[in-house]
């Protein structure tokens, strides 16, 4: 009798292992799909926020410690657009009091 119960136990253990692997794969796939779609949703949301909060001001006066990225976030104008409107500006060296065109 012992051989029979031992064989059944081995079969049950193998089936349990296969089921566990299937569950792990299913959970991993679901997690990857949801994180990918949520990051895509976040990007869309950020893009919508950026266009919603675009300033109506025509210019911005640089404050001490400002960076182009910080100015872009404050004004809603993309960094590339600020650079295109202000070709004389060195993006690495912003001077407090300097005026940047935003339109």
Backbone bond lengths (Angstrom), bond angles and torsions (degrees), N, CA, C in turn:
res aa  C-N    CA-C-N  psi(-1)  N-CA   C-N-CA  omega(-1)  CA-C   N-CA-C  phi
1 X - - - 1.444 - - 1.524 111.05 -
2 X 1.281 117.07 -29.84 1.453 118.73 -175.77 1.518 111.05 -65.57
3 X 1.311 118.12 -38.03 1.455 120.61 -179.79 1.516 111.18 -62.49
4 X 1.302 117.81 -38.88 1.453 122.10 -178.43 1.523 110.84 -66.82
5 X 1.312 118.52 -46.87 1.466 120.98 -179.74 1.523 110.38 -68.44
6 X 1.322 117.69 -30.87 1.453 121.47 177.10 1.526 110.13 -67.53
7 X 1.312 118.38 -40.30 1.461 122.22 179.04 1.523 110.51 -66.87
8 X 1.329 116.29 -41.92 1.468 120.67 178.41 1.534 109.74 -63.72
9 X 1.298 116.93 -41.23 1.459 120.72 179.87 1.520 111.13 -63.86
10 X 1.317 116.89 -39.42 1.469 120.17 178.09 1.525 111.57 -65.64
11 X 1.301 116.95 -40.62 1.472 120.82 178.73 1.526 110.30 -65.39
12 X 1.314 116.67 -43.94 1.471 121.08 178.66 1.527 110.67 -63.30
13 X 1.319 116.91 -40.79 1.463 120.90 178.79 1.525 110.77 -64.19
14 X 1.329 118.04 -42.05 1.461 121.68 178.99 1.526 110.66 -64.47
15 X 1.332 117.52 -42.79 1.460 121.45 177.65 1.528 111.31 -64.01
16 X 1.316 116.98 -38.99 1.467 120.83 178.30 1.526 110.47 -64.99
17 X 1.324 116.91 -39.61 1.463 121.07 178.68 1.531 110.46 -64.35
18 X 1.335 117.17 -44.58 1.461 121.01 178.15 1.530 110.10 -62.19
19 X 1.313 118.09 -43.08 1.462 121.71 179.09 1.526 110.82 -62.89
20 X 1.322 117.60 -40.14 1.461 121.18 179.12 1.522 111.08 -64.09
21 X 1.325 117.23 -41.39 1.465 121.35 178.22 1.529 110.31 -63.16
22 X 1.318 117.65 -43.03 1.464 121.82 178.93 1.528 110.24 -62.17
23 X 1.312 117.66 -42.68 1.464 121.67 179.29 1.527 110.60 -63.66
24 X 1.319 118.02 -44.25 1.468 121.65 179.73 1.525 110.34 -61.85
25 X 1.324 117.53 -43.52 1.466 121.18 178.87 1.528 110.44 -64.05
26 X 1.315 117.75 -42.65 1.462 120.98 -179.99 1.528 111.21 -63.61
27 X 1.323 116.94 -42.78 1.470 120.69 179.83 1.524 110.33 -66.12
28 X 1.320 117.12 -42.81 1.466 120.62 -179.91 1.525 110.74 -63.86
29 X 1.307 117.44 -43.15 1.467 121.32 179.16 1.518 110.90 -62.94
30 X 1.306 117.32 -43.79 1.462 121.15 179.10 1.520 110.90 -64.25
31 X 1.313 117.37 -42.26 1.464 121.15 -179.87 1.520 110.65 -64.23
32 X 1.320 118.10 -41.96 1.462 121.33 179.68 1.521 110.98 -66.76
33 X 1.312 117.67 -40.63 1.460 120.82 178.89 1.517 111.27 -64.72
34 X 1.316 118.26 -43.08 1.459 120.41 -178.06 1.523 111.59 -71.47
35 X 1.344 118.84 -36.56 1.465 120.00 179.18 1.517 110.02 -70.10
36 X 1.317 117.83 -36.25 1.463 121.38 177.95 1.514 110.61 -66.33
37 X 1.308 117.60 -43.47 1.463 119.42 -179.40 1.518 110.86 -72.54
38 X 1.338 118.57 -32.70 1.458 119.40 179.39 1.519 110.87 -72.43
39 X 1.341 118.96 -34.91 1.458 119.95 177.31 1.520 109.73 -69.82
40 X 1.330 117.52 -35.48 1.459 120.63 176.18 1.524 109.10 -65.48
41 X 1.332 117.16 -40.73 1.461 121.62 178.10 1.521 110.48 -63.82
42 X 1.337 117.47 -40.17 1.465 121.08 178.56 1.519 110.97 -62.51
43 X 1.344 117.27 -42.22 1.464 120.75 179.35 1.521 110.34 -62.55
44 X 1.344 117.51 -43.77 1.455 120.58 178.15 1.515 110.70 -62.01
45 X 1.326 116.51 -42.76 1.458 121.76 -179.65 1.524 110.64 -63.53
46 X 1.344 117.65 -43.15 1.456 121.33 179.01 1.519 110.64 -63.82
47 X 1.317 117.51 -41.01 1.461 120.78 179.51 1.526 110.42 -64.15
48 X 1.323 116.62 -40.76 1.460 120.01 178.07 1.517 110.76 -65.85
49 X 1.340 117.54 -41.66 1.456 120.78 178.51 1.510 111.04 -62.61
50 X 1.309 117.07 -40.95 1.458 120.76 -177.09 1.530 110.25 -64.45
51 X 1.320 117.89 -40.93 1.446 119.42 179.86 1.518 111.31 -75.23
52 X 1.311 119.02 -28.89 1.460 122.01 178.34 1.520 111.47 -67.48
53 X 1.320 117.49 -40.54 1.452 121.98 -171.83 1.522 113.22 -96.25
54 X 1.293 117.89 20.62 1.462 121.01 179.77 1.526 108.82 -66.28
55 X 1.316 115.13 131.91 1.452 120.60 -177.04 1.530 111.29 -71.83
56 X 1.306 116.30 153.78 1.459 121.37 176.49 1.521 110.83 -93.37
57 X 1.337 116.32 -6.75 1.462 120.85 -179.47 1.522 110.65 -65.93
58 X 1.324 115.46 147.77 1.464 120.72 -179.97 1.522 111.57 -88.37
59 X 1.344 116.56 -18.82 1.462 119.34 -178.42 1.529 109.97 -146.21
60 X 1.326 114.64 167.55 1.469 121.82 178.45 1.519 107.56 -138.73
61 X 1.320 116.44 132.83 1.458 121.21 176.55 1.515 108.52 -94.89
62 X 1.323 115.77 122.88 1.456 122.60 -177.17 1.531 109.55 -65.41
63 X 1.321 114.79 133.54 1.469 121.49 176.28 1.519 108.86 -105.03
64 X 1.308 116.56 160.93 1.457 121.37 179.78 1.529 110.23 -58.89
65 X 1.320 116.20 128.80 1.467 121.07 178.63 1.515 114.11 90.53
66 X 1.332 118.29 -4.54 1.463 121.02 179.34 1.525 111.55 -68.12
67 X 1.314 115.16 147.87 1.463 122.42 170.45 1.526 106.50 -124.30
68 X 1.308 117.18 163.82 1.468 119.08 178.33 1.523 111.51 -61.24
69 X 1.314 116.01 -36.68 1.466 119.27 178.63 1.524 110.78 -64.34
70 X 1.323 116.85 -43.36 1.469 120.47 179.20 1.522 110.56 -63.99
71 X 1.325 116.10 -40.93 1.467 120.34 178.80 1.528 109.95 -64.79
72 X 1.314 116.57 -41.30 1.468 120.57 178.21 1.529 110.70 -60.68
73 X 1.323 117.21 -41.51 1.471 120.58 178.56 1.519 111.01 -67.21
74 X 1.312 117.68 -41.16 1.468 121.30 -179.20 1.523 111.69 -65.97
75 X 1.325 116.39 -41.16 1.459 120.36 -172.85 1.517 114.17 -95.92
76 X 1.335 117.40 -21.54 1.458 120.78 -177.32 1.515 112.84 83.97
77 X 1.328 116.99 4.74 1.461 121.86 178.46 1.531 107.63 -94.71
78 X 1.329 117.96 126.56 1.475 120.08 -178.69 1.532 112.25 -60.63
79 X 1.322 115.87 148.94 1.464 122.16 -179.51 1.526 110.31 -55.75
80 X 1.318 117.56 -43.31 1.467 121.13 -178.48 1.525 111.08 -60.11
81 X 1.320 116.12 -37.97 1.464 119.83 179.96 1.532 110.77 -70.91
82 X 1.322 117.05 -39.58 1.469 120.43 176.87 1.528 109.43 -60.99
83 X 1.318 116.84 -44.06 1.468 120.62 179.17 1.522 111.59 -64.71
84 X 1.330 117.28 -39.48 1.462 120.63 180.00 1.530 111.04 -66.06
85 X 1.325 116.85 -36.99 1.463 120.81 -179.82 1.531 112.66 -77.96
86 X 1.325 116.95 -18.91 1.464 122.02 -176.80 1.524 110.35 -130.01
87 X 1.344 118.08 67.85 1.466 119.91 -175.38 1.532 113.54 -65.50
88 X 1.317 117.27 -21.63 1.467 120.58 -179.00 1.529 112.51 -79.14
89 X 1.317 117.53 -10.13 1.465 122.07 -175.89 1.521 110.46 -84.85
90 X 1.323 115.99 131.91 1.464 121.74 173.90 1.526 106.89 -87.44
91 X 1.331 118.77 114.20 1.469 120.50 -175.65 1.526 113.47 -63.15
92 X 1.330 117.38 -19.39 1.462 120.57 179.75 1.527 112.27 -84.02
93 X 1.326 116.17 -22.10 1.468 120.07 -176.10 1.523 109.11 -128.18
94 X 1.316 116.59 92.39 1.453 121.12 174.39 1.524 108.07 -98.03
95 X 1.313 115.87 135.29 1.458 121.14 -176.85 1.519 108.63 -106.87
96 X 1.345 116.42 131.10 1.459 121.01 178.17 1.523 108.66 -58.56
97 X 1.342 115.22 133.38 1.454 121.01 -178.54 1.521 112.75 97.08
98 X 1.327 116.96 -15.75 1.463 121.96 179.23 1.526 108.87 -67.12
99 X 1.326 117.46 141.43 1.466 121.37 -179.74 1.516 109.63 -104.14
100 X 1.325 115.69 129.40 1.467 122.31 177.90 1.515 109.64 -109.72
101 X 1.318 117.12 137.73 1.461 122.38 175.54 1.534 107.59 -77.81
102 X 1.332 115.62 138.72 1.463 120.41 178.03 1.526 111.97 -113.87
103 X 1.328 116.33 -9.98 1.475 121.51 179.33 1.490 109.63 -132.02
